[in-house]
Amino acid sequence: MIPVRSVTLVGLLSLTALLTPGCSSKSGSLIGQDLRGQEERIAEPAIKEIPPTDAHLTGSRTSPAMQSELMTRNATGLDSGMLADILFDFDQDVIGTEGMRVLDANVQRIQHDRVTHLLLEGRGDDIGTSAYNLVLGERRAKSVQASLQQRGLAVDVITTSYGKDRPLCFEHTGECRQKNRSVHLVIQ
């Protein structure tokens, strides 16, 4: 003999299974739909460079006191004047022709001075989100690191990214943005 409770439970589960497909709304139901070739896309506006002629964006938005503090904090090795920054094109992490020339000159200086430890600080400009520029700065630093290794440079290299949050230049001009789209090499 089967207990009444078991029969009632089995009956409720069966009834629930039969009624569930009928409860789903048309927009939420995936039953009978062919989902091949479909993918979820999140609409995100493309990052566009702001023309330097926009008068309301020129100049600095950072107070002089904050600029002074940031310059002190950001200037790791800036006064040495020994190694030049590797500059990148807008939204790129591939080293361009001019960047390769600068990198080669830096490699010669590093070898000549027998440097053993380097810090590569990747940065981005003020266009785009902080999170995006943080990742882009890291990719730029890793790109420079890979190029140093390809040239056979035997130094201990650490990479970091400051994204757009620790700029080297504070004005919102094309020239200043170019300085911030860089990897800064710091001898440690």
Beta strands, then each sheet from edge to edge (+ up, - down):
strand 1: 86-87
strand 2: 117-123
strand 3: 156-163
strand 4: 182-187
sheet 1: 1+ 4- 2+ 3+
end
